[in-house]
């Protein structure tokens, strides 16, 4: 096992320790709960929205030389346009990348005698809802080498052993790639659950999840599991790491962000390549989030009236109140002394004392906000 993998696994197990004993989902008597009006969740592509996203970082207790890395939106597709970036700082700044996946970042270096290190980054993007027309078909256009690349194993996404065994069991009986993706999506929704106590978005150590049988977590755990199972089943797939920017237009409080303060709004999604549809958006982790947190009761059935529209739509669609940073795994930060990251979705900093806790924005300290614009 590599040092990075071992460190990630230890971090994962530490995060999950508080919930390791939760192995069975207690039943809820839906007949005893108050009735819920039928909900609607049906994102459709067609209307672009413009946002300016601002990240402000202040190092409250500088110790020696301080290095900082801020993710920058670097995805340009038919559902997002990453436009431009502006920044100010009292440190030395440089645009950089991970050198492998194309994940862009702002690198800032503060002198040891800088008493109040700060940086402010503003990024402009355009985004729209994403949806797939399942009745339409297209000829595959992605390069075969690219598709092969997105089936490879990574440090936290192995594709052999228990991961492959689980994937093959889950897709039993499926004949097409759409059927395989649907079975894997359904497997994640039915067999995992959202655990709010997990720090940040989780770690995404899917082998440990399957080996321990502790299938709880957050988006970086549950969507990573979906992506890893897809790859193990031969389906090109990838995580897309980003940030919720605004409330959901469909009234789901758990599927949106508070634009004025996006603390904890980081969220990753997933994409799967299907031969007759191209890259298709998926998000089984958000289904489990609605099940666990949208109502006071922990909903256990994806067919419940609150969950069913989300469960159906997030297989092939997602809402454009969210911005993607990148699709990078195993991120090696330039000039970093600490280990590689499983993903880059949070501000990261290091000083003489080591790496700061990216999941503690009040201690770090950083704030993220979004403003919807007309251009």
Buried (B, 14 or more C-beta within 10 A) or exposed (E): EEEBBEBBBEBBBEBBEEBEEBEEEEEBEBEEEEEBEEBEBEBEBEEEBBBBBBBBBBBEEBEEBBBBBBBBBBBEEEBBBBBEBEBEBBBEBEEBBBEEBEBBBBBBBBBEEBEEBBBBBBBBBBBBBBBBEEEEEEEEEEEEEEBEEBBEBBBBBBBEEBBBEBBEEBBEEBEEBBEBBBBBBBBBBBBBBBBEEBBBBBBBBBBBBBEBEBBBBBBBBBBBBBBBBBBBBBBBBBBBBBBBBBBBBBEBEBBBBBBEEBEBBBBBBBBBBBBEBBBBBBBBBBBBBBBBBBBEBBBBBBEBBBBBBBBBBBBBBBBBBBBBBBBBBBBBBEEBEBBBBBBBBBBBBBBEEEBBEBBEBEEBBBBBBBBEEEE
